[in-house]
Amino acid sequence: MTLLVTTHKTPVGNLNLIADDQILIGANLSTISAFKAGKDIKIVKSIPVISDLINDYFDGDITAINGIKVSQPGAPFSQAAWKAMRKISGGKVLSYSDIAQRAGSPAAVRAAGSACANNAIMLVVPCHRVVKTGGALGNYAYGVNKKEWLLRHEGYL
């Protein structure tokens, strides 16, 4: 198995993508990539299909990221929460409480927040679409300004 790694310049910063075949397993914002080319890691200019869909998203097709297959390790509740996040349409938000309920544990609001914080595939598993009850933006691992930009880009703000 060889992982494909690339970096896209985006309006919110450098987006590092990590894929195993056509499945995105990591996406984060960083000024540097922690990956070096090697036996199991190939640095590429773009990842087929995934890179095109990311570009389409930033070019204005906010539904494009829905076509990207994802996989990340996590506990059953986190998996359910991430699945619920993937169902939030662009331009819409859900509360942490809504995510907890949709993940099958209505009382697990803090765990929903933890699922957002531990999400390894930012943007494509759209934890930026999860807000506090009442509509306040809440936290975001890459800064509230980036969350606000993404929600504005998607037409929510």
KOLZA-667442 format. One record per residue: residue number from 0; chain; residue in one letter; x negated, y, z of N, C-alpha, C in turn. Coordinates in steps of 0.001 Angstrom, whole numbers. Atoms other than C-alpha are relative to their C-alpha. Last residue first. Example, Ala and Ser with C-alpha at 12.3 -4.5 7.8 and 13.67 -1.06 7.14 Angstrom:
num->1; cadena->A; residuo->S; nc1->820; nc2->-1190; nc3->-60; cac1->-13670; cac2->-1060; cac3->7140; cc1->770; cc2->1090; cc3->730 $
num->0; cadena->A; residuo->A; nc1->-890; nc2->-1190; nc3->0; cac1->-12300; cac2->-4500; cac3->7800; cc1->-900; cc2->1200; cc3->0 $
//
This chain:
num->156; cadena->A; residuo->L; nc1->163; nc2->-1338; nc3->-598; cac1->23252; cac2->33369; cac3->6744; cc1->72; cc2->1073; cc3->-1075 $
num->155; cadena->A; residuo->Y; nc1->-713; nc2->-7; nc3->-1284; cac1->24616; cac2->29998; cac3->5550; cc1->-56; cc2->1391; cc3->636 $
num->154; cadena->A; residuo->G; nc1->-1261; nc2->-739; nc3->17; cac1->23698; cac2->30541; cac3->1909; cc1->789; cc2->-20; cc3->1292 $
num->153; cadena->A; residuo->E; nc1->-1114; nc2->920; nc3->250; cac1->21060; cac2->27820; cac3->1557; cc1->1369; cc2->681; cc3->45 $
num->152; cadena->A; residuo->H; nc1->187; nc2->548; nc3->1356; cac1->18240; cac2->30360; cac3->1220; cc1->1189; cc2->-897; cc3->-387 $
num->151; cadena->A; residuo->R; nc1->-349; nc2->-1107; nc3->911; cac1->19567; cac2->32144; cac3->4331; cc1->-94; cc2->-484; cc3->-1443 $
num->150; cadena->A; residuo->L; nc1->-1453; nc2->-145; nc3->-58; cac1->19520; cac2->28856; cac3->6264; cc1->501; cc2->1145; cc3->-893 $
num->149; cadena->A; residuo->L; nc1->-621; nc2->1145; nc3->647; cac1->15966; cac2->28169; cac3->5075; cc1->1524; cc2->126; cc3->-2 $
num->148; cadena->A; residuo->W; nc1->219; nc2->-119; nc3->1445; cac1->14788; cac2->31692; cac3->5970; cc1->704; cc2->-1137; cc3->-739 $
num->147; cadena->A; residuo->E; nc1->-863; nc2->-1065; nc3->513; cac1->16400; cac2->31482; cac3->9434; cc1->-160; cc2->148; cc3->-1513 $
num->146; cadena->A; residuo->K; nc1->-1362; nc2->541; nc3->-48; cac1->14718; cac2->28160; cac3->10137; cc1->976; cc2->1021; cc3->-591 $
num->145; cadena->A; residuo->K; nc1->-64; nc2->948; nc3->1125; cac1->11385; cac2->29673; cac3->9021; cc1->1399; cc2->-631; cc3->-76 $
num->144; cadena->A; residuo->N; nc1->6; nc2->-778; nc3->1247; cac1->11874; cac2->32683; cac3->11315; cc1->71; cc2->-905; cc3->-1232 $
num->143; cadena->A; residuo->V; nc1->-1375; nc2->-370; nc3->319; cac1->12878; cac2->30333; cac3->14164; cc1->55; cc2->812; cc3->-1293 $
num->142; cadena->A; residuo->G; nc1->-342; nc2->-1383; nc3->-302; cac1->9396; cac2->28871; cac3->14159; cc1->1406; cc2->338; cc3->-484 $
num->141; cadena->A; residuo->Y; nc1->862; nc2->-858; nc3->822; cac1->7936; cac2->25685; cac3->12679; cc1->293; cc2->1479; cc3->193 $
num->140; cadena->A; residuo->A; nc1->1412; nc2->329; nc3->-189; cac1->9291; cac2->23342; cac3->15373; cc1->-938; cc2->951; cc3->-745 $
num->139; cadena->A; residuo->Y; nc1->433; nc2->669; nc3->1217; cac1->12679; cac2->25056; cac3->15344; cc1->-1498; cc2->-190; cc3->112 $
num->138; cadena->A; residuo->N; nc1->1430; nc2->141; nc3->287; cac1->14605; cac2->26297; cac3->18351; cc1->-238; cc2->-662; cc3->-1354 $
num->137; cadena->A; residuo->G; nc1->744; nc2->980; nc3->-798; cac1->18183; cac2->27495; cac3->18639; cc1->-1447; cc2->-57; cc3->-444 $
num->136; cadena->A; residuo->L; nc1->868; nc2->872; nc3->787; cac1->20015; cac2->29235; cac3->15816; cc1->-707; cc2->-1064; cc3->818 $
num->135; cadena->A; residuo->A; nc1->1378; nc2->-496; nc3->-109; cac1->22868; cac2->30620; cac3->17903; cc1->-933; cc2->-1003; cc3->-665 $
num->134; cadena->A; residuo->G; nc1->610; nc2->-513; nc3->1218; cac1->26175; cac2->29352; cac3->16471; cc1->-1393; cc2->590; cc3->105 $
num->133; cadena->A; residuo->G; nc1->-209; nc2->-1445; nc3->29; cac1->28384; cac2->28917; cac3->19528; cc1->-703; cc2->662; cc3->-1163 $
num->132; cadena->A; residuo->T; nc1->-1438; nc2->-229; nc3->-72; cac1->27072; cac2->25434; cac3->20236; cc1->216; cc2->1507; cc3->105 $
num->131; cadena->A; residuo->K; nc1->-625; nc2->106; nc3->-1319; cac1->23421; cac2->25604; cac3->19309; cc1->1504; cc2->149; cc3->-125 $
num->130; cadena->A; residuo->V; nc1->36; nc2->-1222; nc3->-805; cac1->22273; cac2->24982; cac3->15770; cc1->642; cc2->-256; cc3->1358 $
num->129; cadena->A; residuo->V; nc1->-580; nc2->286; nc3->-1311; cac1->21436; cac2->22045; cac3->13502; cc1->-227; cc2->1224; cc3->885 $
num->128; cadena->A; residuo->R; nc1->-1448; nc2->-217; nc3->81; cac1->20909; cac2->22891; cac3->9824; cc1->707; cc2->-322; cc3->1314 $
num->127; cadena->A; residuo->H; nc1->-208; nc2->-1444; nc3->-31; cac1->17133; cac2->23277; cac3->10369; cc1->1487; cc2->350; cc3->-78 $
num->126; cadena->A; residuo->C; nc1->-231; nc2->-388; nc3->-1386; cac1->17176; cac2->19559; cac3->11247; cc1->156; cc2->1521; cc3->122 $
num->125; cadena->A; residuo->P; nc1->-143; nc2->-1439; nc3->-260; cac1->17531; cac2->18967; cac3->7525; cc1->364; cc2->382; cc3->1436 $
num->124; cadena->A; residuo->V; nc1->-890; nc2->352; nc3->-1112; cac1->16068; cac2->15511; cac3->6957; cc1->235; cc2->1353; cc3->677 $
num->123; cadena->A; residuo->V; nc1->-775; nc2->1054; nc3->657; cac1->14687; cac2->16747; cac3->3629; cc1->937; cc2->-686; cc3->997 $
num->122; cadena->A; residuo->L; nc1->-676; nc2->-448; nc3->1204; cac1->13569; cac2->20053; cac3->5193; cc1->892; cc2->-1085; cc3->-583 $
num->121; cadena->A; residuo->M; nc1->-710; nc2->-1276; nc3->-6; cac1->11388; cac2->18463; cac3->7859; cc1->506; cc2->337; cc3->-1398 $
num->120; cadena->A; residuo->I; nc1->-264; nc2->-301; nc3->1411; cac1->10490; cac2->14798; cac3->7516; cc1->814; cc2->1296; cc3->-85 $
num->119; cadena->A; residuo->A; nc1->1263; nc2->-68; nc3->752; cac1->8775; cac2->13901; cac3->10797; cc1->193; cc2->399; cc3->-1461 $
num->118; cadena->A; residuo->N; nc1->-226; nc2->272; nc3->1416; cac1->11838; cac2->14670; cac3->12956; cc1->-1296; cc2->209; cc3->-786 $
num->117; cadena->A; residuo->N; nc1->867; nc2->1098; nc3->418; cac1->10670; cac2->14591; cac3->16562; cc1->156; cc2->-392; cc3->-1460 $
num->116; cadena->A; residuo->A; nc1->1399; nc2->-334; nc3->-296; cac1->12062; cac2->18010; cac3->17499; cc1->-964; cc2->-1069; cc3->-494 $
num->115; cadena->A; residuo->C; nc1->406; nc2->-1113; nc3->879; cac1->15375; cac2->17303; cac3->15773; cc1->-1492; cc2->291; cc3->186 $
num->114; cadena->A; residuo->A; nc1->69; nc2->567; nc3->1354; cac1->15675; cac2->13914; cac3->17464; cc1->-411; cc2->1079; cc3->-998 $
num->113; cadena->A; residuo->S; nc1->1273; nc2->721; nc3->105; cac1->14817; cac2->15624; cac3->20763; cc1->-163; cc2->-628; cc3->-1382 $
num->112; cadena->A; residuo->G; nc1->1061; nc2->-1005; nc3->111; cac1->17675; cac2->18068; cac3->20271; cc1->-1367; cc2->-643; cc3->-141 $
num->111; cadena->A; residuo->A; nc1->-149; nc2->-531; nc3->1359; cac1->20017; cac2->15150; cac3->19625; cc1->-1054; cc2->1074; cc3->-247 $
num->110; cadena->A; residuo->A; nc1->649; nc2->978; nc3->885; cac1->18650; cac2->13531; cac3->22793; cc1->128; cc2->434; cc3->-1458 $
num->109; cadena->A; residuo->R; nc1->1455; nc2->-222; nc3->-115; cac1->19582; cac2->16697; cac3->24692; cc1->-766; cc2->-960; cc3->-902 $
num->108; cadena->A; residuo->V; nc1->323; nc2->-1258; nc3->680; cac1->23166; cac2->16429; cac3->23371; cc1->-1504; cc2->281; cc3->57 $
num->107; cadena->A; residuo->A; nc1->1456; nc2->-35; nc3->227; cac1->23472; cac2->12759; cac3->24343; cc1->-443; cc2->1261; cc3->-747 $
num->106; cadena->A; residuo->A; nc1->657; nc2->-631; nc3->-1147; cac1->26968; cac2->13008; cac3->25888; cc1->-1499; cc2->231; cc3->-228 $
num->105; cadena->A; residuo->P; nc1->-389; nc2->-1395; nc3->-184; cac1->28713; cac2->12371; cac3->22550; cc1->-700; cc2->724; cc3->1155 $
num->104; cadena->A; residuo->S; nc1->139; nc2->-232; nc3->-1447; cac1->26706; cac2->9181; cac3->21915; cc1->321; cc2->1460; cc3->303 $
num->103; cadena->A; residuo->G; nc1->-612; nc2->1033; nc3->-819; cac1->27546; cac2->7673; cac3->18509; cc1->-110; cc2->164; cc3->1496 $
num->102; cadena->A; residuo->A; nc1->995; nc2->1066; nc3->-186; cac1->25207; cac2->9590; cac3->16218; cc1->504; cc2->-1074; cc3->965 $
num->101; cadena->A; residuo->R; nc1->86; nc2->745; nc3->1258; cac1->28174; cac2->11674; cac3->15035; cc1->-1016; cc2->-1137; cc3->72 $
num->100; cadena->A; residuo->Q; nc1->-1248; nc2->730; nc3->212; cac1->28831; cac2->12737; cac3->18635; cc1->-70; cc2->-865; cc3->-1255 $
num->99; cadena->A; residuo->A; nc1->-76; nc2->1054; nc3->-1017; cac1->25207; cac2->13636; cac3->19305; cc1->1256; cc2->-844; cc3->-209 $
num->98; cadena->A; residuo->I; nc1->935; nc2->1059; nc3->401; cac1->25046; cac2->15537; cac3->16003; cc1->58; cc2->-1156; cc3->988 $
num->97; cadena->A; residuo->D; nc1->-580; nc2->702; nc3->1150; cac1->28172; cac2->17517; cac3->16877; cc1->-885; cc2->-1163; cc3->-438 $
num->96; cadena->A; residuo->S; nc1->-1101; nc2->804; nc3->-524; cac1->26702; cac2->18379; cac3->20291; cc1->677; cc2->-798; cc3->-1113 $
num->95; cadena->A; residuo->Y; nc1->664; nc2->1154; nc3->-600; cac1->23488; cac2->19584; cac3->18642; cc1->1056; cc2->-954; cc3->564 $
num->94; cadena->A; residuo->S; nc1->639; nc2->-230; nc3->-1291; cac1->25738; cac2->21849; cac3->16615; cc1->-718; cc2->-1274; cc3->459 $
num->93; cadena->A; residuo->L; nc1->-671; nc2->705; nc3->-1082; cac1->26420; cac2->21424; cac3->12920; cc1->-731; cc2->336; cc3->1293 $
num->92; cadena->A; residuo->V; nc1->764; nc2->411; nc3->-1183; cac1->25484; cac2->23743; cac3->10074; cc1->891; cc2->-832; cc3->901 $
num->91; cadena->A; residuo->K; nc1->-805; nc2->342; nc3->-1180; cac1->26680; cac2->24437; cac3->6542; cc1->-944; cc2->-336; cc3->1150 $
num->90; cadena->A; residuo->G; nc1->-904; nc2->-1114; nc3->-241; cac1->25087; cac2->26158; cac3->3518; cc1->910; cc2->-228; cc3->1193 $
num->89; cadena->A; residuo->G; nc1->693; nc2->-1283; nc3->53; cac1->23534; cac2->22901; cac3->2366; cc1->1016; cc2->1129; cc3->152 $
num->88; cadena->A; residuo->S; nc1->143; nc2->-648; nc3->1312; cac1->25754; cac2->19997; cac3->3337; cc1->-791; cc2->1291; cc3->127 $
num->87; cadena->A; residuo->I; nc1->-386; nc2->-1408; nc3->-99; cac1->25126; cac2->18165; cac3->6607; cc1->-263; cc2->652; cc3->-1354 $
num->86; cadena->A; residuo->K; nc1->-1358; nc2->-196; nc3->508; cac1->25054; cac2->14433; cac3->5776; cc1->480; cc2->1442; cc3->110 $
num->85; cadena->A; residuo->R; nc1->35; nc2->103; nc3->1470; cac1->21277; cac2->14155; cac3->6121; cc1->1365; cc2->245; cc3->-621 $
num->84; cadena->A; residuo->M; nc1->570; nc2->-1242; nc3->538; cac1->21634; cac2->15425; cac3->9698; cc1->-7; cc2->-13; cc3->-1524 $
num->83; cadena->A; residuo->A; nc1->-1036; nc2->-1033; nc3->-100; cac1->23962; cac2->12514; cac3->10556; cc1->-503; cc2->1328; cc3->-570 $
num->82; cadena->A; residuo->K; nc1->-989; nc2->342; nc3->1019; cac1->21360; cac2->10026; cac3->9277; cc1->1124; cc2->1035; cc3->-7 $
num->81; cadena->A; residuo->W; nc1->581; nc2->-421; nc3->1287; cac1->18728; cac2->11791; cac3->11365; cc1->955; cc2->-303; cc3->-1152 $
num->80; cadena->A; residuo->A; nc1->-24; nc2->-1466; nc3->47; cac1->20973; cac2->11455; cac3->14441; cc1->-559; cc2->503; cc3->-1337 $
num->79; cadena->A; residuo->A; nc1->-1387; nc2->-408; nc3->228; cac1->21595; cac2->7747; cac3->13780; cc1->111; cc2->1520; cc3->-111 $
num->78; cadena->A; residuo->Q; nc1->-360; nc2->409; nc3->1353; cac1->17861; cac2->7078; cac3->13406; cc1->1421; cc2->453; cc3->-342 $
num->77; cadena->A; residuo->S; nc1->647; nc2->-945; nc3->920; cac1->17186; cac2->9096; cac3->16551; cc1->344; cc2->-326; cc3->-1442 $
num->76; cadena->A; residuo->F; nc1->-746; nc2->-1260; nc3->-58; cac1->19757; cac2->7018; cac3->18454; cc1->-602; cc2->1034; cc3->-952 $
num->75; cadena->A; residuo->P; nc1->-1309; nc2->60; nc3->655; cac1->18213; cac2->3764; cac3->17190; cc1->799; cc2->1310; cc3->51 $
num->74; cadena->A; residuo->A; nc1->-977; nc2->766; nc3->-774; cac1->14680; cac2->4740; cac3->18227; cc1->1359; cc2->27; cc3->-708 $
num->73; cadena->A; residuo->G; nc1->-661; nc2->-660; nc3->-1112; cac1->12295; cac2->6049; cac3->15599; cc1->1004; cc2->-920; cc3->657 $
num->72; cadena->A; residuo->P; nc1->-236; nc2->842; nc3->-1172; cac1->10139; cac2->5270; cac3->12604; cc1->691; cc2->794; cc3->1098 $
num->71; cadena->A; residuo->Q; nc1->910; nc2->-348; nc3->-1089; cac1->10612; cac2->7312; cac3->9454; cc1->316; cc2->-872; cc3->1198 $
num->70; cadena->A; residuo->S; nc1->144; nc2->1020; nc3->-1024; cac1->12109; cac2->6571; cac3->6052; cc1->-983; cc2->511; cc3->1046 $
num->69; cadena->A; residuo->V; nc1->873; nc2->-243; nc3->-1150; cac1->13369; cac2->8876; cac3->3339; cc1->-58; cc2->-1211; cc3->914 $
num->68; cadena->A; residuo->K; nc1->-95; nc2->1085; nc3->-973; cac1->14856; cac2->8670; cac3->-158; cc1->-1018; cc2->249; cc3->1107 $
num->67; cadena->A; residuo->I; nc1->1282; nc2->545; nc3->-470; cac1->15052; cac2->12019; cac3->-1945; cc1->260; cc2->-1076; cc3->1045 $
num->66; cadena->A; residuo->G; nc1->427; nc2->1107; nc3->844; cac1->18220; cac2->12746; cac3->-3924; cc1->-1300; cc2->-650; cc3->415 $
num->65; cadena->A; residuo->N; nc1->-850; nc2->1157; nc3->-315; cac1->19756; cac2->14892; cac3->-1180; cc1->-425; cc2->-1233; cc3->-791 $
num->64; cadena->A; residuo->I; nc1->675; nc2->837; nc3->-1004; cac1->16781; cac2->17252; cac3->-1559; cc1->827; cc2->-1219; cc3->395 $
num->63; cadena->A; residuo->A; nc1->1043; nc2->851; nc3->591; cac1->18300; cac2->18567; cac3->-4807; cc1->-636; cc2->-940; cc3->1020 $
num->62; cadena->A; residuo->T; nc1->-410; nc2->1410; nc3->-111; cac1->21496; cac2->19835; cac3->-3130; cc1->-1104; cc2->-945; cc3->-475 $
num->61; cadena->A; residuo->I; nc1->148; nc2->460; nc3->-1385; cac1->19965; cac2->23259; cac3->-2459; cc1->473; cc2->-1430; cc3->209 $
num->60; cadena->A; residuo->D; nc1->-912; nc2->1153; nc3->-37; cac1->19432; cac2->23850; cac3->-6173; cc1->-107; cc2->-638; cc3->1381 $
num->59; cadena->A; residuo->G; nc1->-1398; nc2->-354; nc3->-207; cac1->17940; cac2->27347; cac3->-5812; cc1->992; cc2->-1141; cc3->-4 $
num->58; cadena->A; residuo->D; nc1->-467; nc2->-786; nc3->1148; cac1->14367; cac2->27173; cac3->-7142; cc1->1494; cc2->305; cc3->76 $
num->57; cadena->A; residuo->F; nc1->480; nc2->-1371; nc3->-191; cac1->13242; cac2->26072; cac3->-3658; cc1->355; cc2->908; cc3->-1179 $
num->56; cadena->A; residuo->Y; nc1->-597; nc2->-576; nc3->-1210; cac1->15454; cac2->23002; cac3->-3926; cc1->-431; cc2->1458; cc3->153 $
num->55; cadena->A; residuo->D; nc1->-1376; nc2->-372; nc3->340; cac1->14382; cac2->22307; cac3->-7525; cc1->700; cc2->648; cc3->1189 $
num->54; cadena->A; residuo->N; nc1->57; nc2->-1225; nc3->798; cac1->10731; cac2->22377; cac3->-6431; cc1->1397; cc2->490; cc3->-367 $
num->53; cadena->A; residuo->I; nc1->391; nc2->-1066; nc3->-938; cac1->11462; cac2->19816; cac3->-3697; cc1->-58; cc2->1334; cc3->-751 $
num->52; cadena->A; residuo->L; nc1->-1192; nc2->-323; nc3->-786; cac1->13327; cac2->17674; cac3->-6260; cc1->-289; cc2->1083; cc3->1041 $
num->51; cadena->A; residuo->D; nc1->-957; nc2->-708; nc3->856; cac1->10406; cac2->17810; cac3->-8691; cc1->1232; cc2->427; cc3->801 $
num->50; cadena->A; residuo->S; nc1->497; nc2->-1364; nc3->208; cac1->7937; cac2->16903; cac3->-5950; cc1->959; cc2->820; cc3->-850 $
num->49; cadena->A; residuo->I; nc1->-82; nc2->-751; nc3->-1255; cac1->10028; cac2->13879; cac3->-4925; cc1->-445; cc2->1445; cc3->-192 $
num->48; cadena->A; residuo->V; nc1->-1381; nc2->-202; nc3->-439; cac1->10557; cac2->12588; cac3->-8479; cc1->67; cc2->894; cc3->1240 $
num->47; cadena->A; residuo->P; nc1->-1102; nc2->129; nc3->952; cac1->6890; cac2->11657; cac3->-9001; cc1->1368; cc2->55; cc3->693 $
num->46; cadena->A; residuo->I; nc1->-519; nc2->1351; nc3->-194; cac1->4624; cac2->12911; cac3->-6204; cc1->1199; cc2->-134; cc3->-932 $
num->45; cadena->A; residuo->S; nc1->-1427; nc2->102; nc3->-278; cac1->2635; cac2->15951; cac3->-7243; cc1->372; cc2->-1475; cc3->159 $
num->44; cadena->A; residuo->K; nc1->-563; nc2->-1330; nc3->257; cac1->-956; cac2->17140; cac3->-7522; cc1->1492; cc2->25; cc3->278 $
num->43; cadena->A; residuo->V; nc1->-518; nc2->-209; nc3->1350; cac1->-2156; cac2->13931; cac3->-5849; cc1->520; cc2->1427; cc3->-153 $
num->42; cadena->A; residuo->I; nc1->-422; nc2->-1396; nc3->89; cac1->-4278; cac2->12978; cac3->-2823; cc1->384; cc2->256; cc3->-1459 $
num->41; cadena->A; residuo->K; nc1->349; nc2->-646; nc3->1258; cac1->-4397; cac2->9176; cac3->-2610; cc1->571; cc2->1419; cc3->2 $
num->40; cadena->A; residuo->I; nc1->-591; nc2->-1328; nc3->167; cac1->-4480; cac2->7492; cac3->773; cc1->-500; cc2->623; cc3->-1289 $
num->39; cadena->A; residuo->D; nc1->-1452; nc2->100; nc3->-73; cac1->-5042; cac2->3764; cac3->1437; cc1->712; cc2->1338; cc3->-183 $
num->38; cadena->A; residuo->K; nc1->-483; nc2->1275; nc3->526; cac1->-8704; cac2->3445; cac3->399; cc1->1524; cc2->-61; cc3->-62 $
num->37; cadena->A; residuo->G; nc1->690; nc2->1199; nc3->-435; cac1->-9474; cac2->7092; cac3->982; cc1->645; cc2->-1227; cc3->-605 $
num->36; cadena->A; residuo->A; nc1->-97; nc2->1109; nc3->950; cac1->-8462; cac2->10637; cac3->256; cc1->-830; cc2->-1175; cc3->511 $
num->35; cadena->A; residuo->K; nc1->1142; nc2->32; nc3->900; cac1->-8343; cac2->12779; cac3->3376; cc1->178; cc2->-1194; cc3->-922 $
num->34; cadena->A; residuo->F; nc1->332; nc2->1207; nc3->730; cac1->-5170; cac2->13628; cac3->5258; cc1->-1211; cc2->210; cc3->-891 $
num->33; cadena->A; residuo->A; nc1->832; nc2->817; nc3->-880; cac1->-4721; cac2->16241; cac3->7971; cc1->-487; cc2->-1251; cc3->-718 $
num->32; cadena->A; residuo->S; nc1->-464; nc2->1379; nc3->-13; cac1->-3477; cac2->18697; cac3->5375; cc1->-960; cc2->-801; cc3->856 $
num->31; cadena->A; residuo->I; nc1->944; nc2->1006; nc3->483; cac1->-4119; cac2->22321; cac3->6179; cc1->658; cc2->-1370; cc3->15 $
num->30; cadena->A; residuo->T; nc1->958; nc2->-681; nc3->862; cac1->-2010; cac2->25450; cac3->6564; cc1->-1037; cc2->-964; cc3->-549 $
num->29; cadena->A; residuo->S; nc1->1303; nc2->-163; nc3->-625; cac1->829; cac2->23346; cac3->7847; cc1->-914; cc2->730; cc3->-965 $
num->28; cadena->A; residuo->L; nc1->609; nc2->-1270; nc3->381; cac1->4505; cac2->22780; cac3->7221; cc1->-1311; cc2->139; cc3->750 $
num->27; cadena->A; residuo->N; nc1->211; nc2->-993; nc3->-1041; cac1->5579; cac2->19176; cac3->7463; cc1->-611; cc2->1256; cc3->-588 $
num->26; cadena->A; residuo->A; nc1->8; nc2->-1333; nc3->611; cac1->6988; cac2->16357; cac3->5380; cc1->-158; cc2->1001; cc3->1127 $
num->25; cadena->A; residuo->G; nc1->431; nc2->-1144; nc3->-796; cac1->6531; cac2->12681; cac3->6139; cc1->56; cc2->1278; cc3->-814 $
num->24; cadena->A; residuo->I; nc1->155; nc2->427; nc3->-1386; cac1->7805; cac2->9275; cac3->5038; cc1->-495; cc2->1127; cc3->896 $
num->23; cadena->A; residuo->L; nc1->676; nc2->-1019; nc3->-780; cac1->9225; cac2->10179; cac3->1637; cc1->-61; cc2->-445; cc3->1454 $
num->22; cadena->A; residuo->I; nc1->-675; nc2->-277; nc3->-1262; cac1->10136; cac2->7030; cac3->-256; cc1->-838; cc2->993; cc3->795 $
num->21; cadena->A; residuo->Q; nc1->-935; nc2->-1101; nc3->226; cac1->9215; cac2->6746; cac3->-3937; cc1->793; cc2->340; cc3->1260 $
num->20; cadena->A; residuo->D; nc1->-748; nc2->255; nc3->1224; cac1->6059; cac2->4644; cac3->-3369; cc1->933; cc2->1188; cc3->-219 $
num->19; cadena->A; residuo->D; nc1->355; nc2->1393; nc3->258; cac1->5042; cac2->5440; cac3->190; cc1->873; cc2->-417; cc3->-1164 $
num->18; cadena->A; residuo->A; nc1->-959; nc2->975; nc3->518; cac1->5221; cac2->9191; cac3->380; cc1->-648; cc2->-1363; cc3->-147 $
num->17; cadena->A; residuo->I; nc1->636; nc2->1304; nc3->-56; cac1->3567; cac2->11983; cac3->2339; cc1->1043; cc2->-1025; cc3->-438 $
num->16; cadena->A; residuo->L; nc1->-888; nc2->1137; nc3->221; cac1->4459; cac2->15608; cac3->1641; cc1->-806; cc2->-1285; cc3->5 $
num->15; cadena->A; residuo->N; nc1->731; nc2->1249; nc3->226; cac1->2681; cac2->18672; cac3->3020; cc1->1000; cc2->-1142; cc3->-93 $
num->14; cadena->A; residuo->L; nc1->-780; nc2->1175; nc3->-366; cac1->4675; cac2->21888; cac3->2638; cc1->-783; cc2->-1238; cc3->-396 $
num->13; cadena->A; residuo->N; nc1->454; nc2->1208; nc3->688; cac1->2473; cac2->24972; cac3->2625; cc1->743; cc2->-1212; cc3->543 $
num->12; cadena->A; residuo->G; nc1->1345; nc2->471; nc3->-312; cac1->4471; cac2->27937; cac3->3850; cc1->-365; cc2->-1225; cc3->-807 $
num->11; cadena->A; residuo->V; nc1->125; nc2->136; nc3->-1453; cac1->8085; cac2->29141; cac3->4057; cc1->-1368; cc2->-522; cc3->423 $
num->10; cadena->A; residuo->P; nc1->-221; nc2->-1282; nc3->-674; cac1->8233; cac2->30545; cac3->510; cc1->-109; cc2->-80; cc3->1525 $
num->9; cadena->A; residuo->T; nc1->-1413; nc2->-363; nc3->-24; cac1->6689; cac2->27309; cac3->-749; cc1->157; cc2->1355; cc3->677 $
num->8; cadena->A; residuo->K; nc1->-123; nc2->-1360; nc3->-528; cac1->3211; cac2->26156; cac3->-1782; cc1->1466; cc2->380; cc3->-104 $
num->7; cadena->A; residuo->H; nc1->-718; nc2->-979; nc3->825; cac1->3441; cac2->22409; cac3->-2230; cc1->-57; cc2->1356; cc3->679 $
num->6; cadena->A; residuo->T; nc1->-401; nc2->-1228; nc3->-681; cac1->889; cac2->19996; cac3->-754; cc1->653; cc2->929; cc3->-1013 $
num->5; cadena->A; residuo->T; nc1->138; nc2->-1227; nc3->772; cac1->423; cac2->16401; cac3->-1851; cc1->429; cc2->1177; cc3->856 $
num->4; cadena->A; residuo->V; nc1->-48; nc2->-1226; nc3->-789; cac1->-102; cac2->12975; cac3->-332; cc1->-182; cc2->1184; cc3->-931 $
num->3; cadena->A; residuo->L; nc1->230; nc2->-1165; nc3->840; cac1->588; cac2->9568; cac3->-1877; cc1->201; cc2->1242; cc3->849 $
num->2; cadena->A; residuo->L; nc1->-839; nc2->-1165; nc3->-249; cac1->207; cac2->6581; cac3->436; cc1->-392; cc2->1111; cc3->-959 $
num->1; cadena->A; residuo->T; nc1->703; nc2->-1272; nc3->59; cac1->-1332; cac2->3421; cac3->-985; cc1->990; cc2->1127; cc3->213 $
num->0; cadena->A; residuo->M; nc1->-835; nc2->-1174; nc3->0; cac1->0; cac2->0; cac3->0; cc1->-885; cc2->1245; cc3->0 $
//
